[in-house]
Amino acid sequence: MAYDLITMGRIGVDLYPLQTSVPLPQVTSFGKFLGGSASNVAVAAARLGRRTAVITRTGDDPFGTYLHEALRGFGVDDRWVTPVPGLPTPVTFCEVFPPDDFPLYFYRQPKAPDLEIDAHELDLDAIRDARVFWVTGTGLSEEPSRTATLAALAHRAKAGTTVFDLDWRPMFWTDPDAARPFYTEALRQTTVAVGNLDEVEVATGVREPHAAARALLDAGVELAVVKQGPKGVLAVNGAGESAEVPPLPVNVLNGLGAGDAFGGCLVHGLLAGRDLETVMRHANAAGAIVASRLECSSAMPTPDEIEAAVTAGAVQ
């Protein structure tokens, strides 16, 4: 049976402070969670009842073992999560200063194992057959992951729904100009692009949301989703339909997992054949729910929680 969703990209251990509004040097206790955008999206979709898997790599160490256990616990198939001898599993720390300051500190040296995904090891038939295939901008930042990502997209040839999460992380690149050619190639081979204002500007050179959405469509995708932060989300498709949905009111605790919850719910809505505005409203609600919680992966909402937030018009 084909997967509903296969994601490809980052995985790691999130070590989040259990004290809010405290600088990292003064934090005394942390919670340990599965992290990494591609992995979190797979978790989010699995929480909504979808059959998901992730293609990524870990270190051959206890943190790698933990990530396998966590994925399986969340109902995500880990068969394509393999160890890289000699490289440590990445960890990520953050500081939590609600409502809008969450500095991230990535420990991915000398190199993250998830950037060692090799094209020759991919199950290309499974990638082609998945109803949705999801790749990220970080996967394009280094070899051999870059070649593997583009090879997977080329083999899939826009079958089903193929999502490019623009996922711009400046610390993984020398500058935006170095990223743009690879983003352009990925856009040519995908059907959906998802990104915030900074990310769409890196991909297209355009920041104004409506112009950026049009530029993404012109680059080859069929649906452009532009996340505008406090202004909500804009979605425009190639048929000329658009939806601009405001954010749900929420008391933010940690905004870092909101985009991944949005992504998992976006996949769920597209697979369900919902209209564009409904898809965006539910994805917005999923993101808001996770923003009200400390962790990312284990905070992903259930269908009932999303429906309740949409109905109430706020996260309670």
Disulfide bonds with the S-S distance in Angstrom:
none
